[in-house]
């Protein structure tokens, strides 16, 4: 598996440990980096890895603010 891998909704749901409906609504609202192929959502593994890192950084920033 490489960073050029293209994931389906079920793959991203398993990766993030959430339901497929959650991934669908997040993609539809633009919360997740996604694109459509013939009406079906697809996700770049590279984009998902970057998105996860940004979420971790944002969460760590919030945790540090709470401690002040």
N, C-alpha and C positions, 0 to 999 in steps of 0.2 A: 504494500500500500504506500502510495506517495502522496505528497501534498497536492498533486494534480487530480486526485481522486474526486469524482462527482458523487454526491450522496443524495439519497431519496429521503422523504419525510421520515420514514420508519427508522432509517439509519441515524438521522439527527436526533430523533426522539430517544433512541437507545443511548446515543452519545451523551446527551444532556440529562438522561433519566427523567424524562417527562413524557406526557401523553402526546400522541400524534396530533390531536386536535389543538394542543397548545402550540406545537411547531407550526401548524397550518396558519393559525391566527397570528402568530408572531411574524411569519413570512409575509402574510397579507398586509399587515399593518406597517411593515418596513422595519420592525425591530431586529430581524435577522437578515443578514446579507443572503439574498436568494435570487433566483431567476427561473423563468418558466421555459419549458420545452414542450410544445404542443399542449399547453394548458396544465402541465404537471410541474409542481415545484421541484427545483433541484438546488443543491447547495455545494459550493466548492469547499473541499476539506481545508484548504489553505485559509479561505475566508472564515470558516468556522473556528479554526485554531486561533486566528487573530482576534475574532470576536470574543472568544472565551478569555483570552489574555486581558482584553480591555475590561471585561466584566470583573475579572479578578482584581485588577488594579483599582477600578472604581469602588469595589467592595472594601478593599484594604484601606482606601482613602477615607471611606465613611467610618470604618472601625477606628481609625486613628483619630478622627474628629470627635468621636463619641468619648474617647478617653481623656479629652482635654477639659 
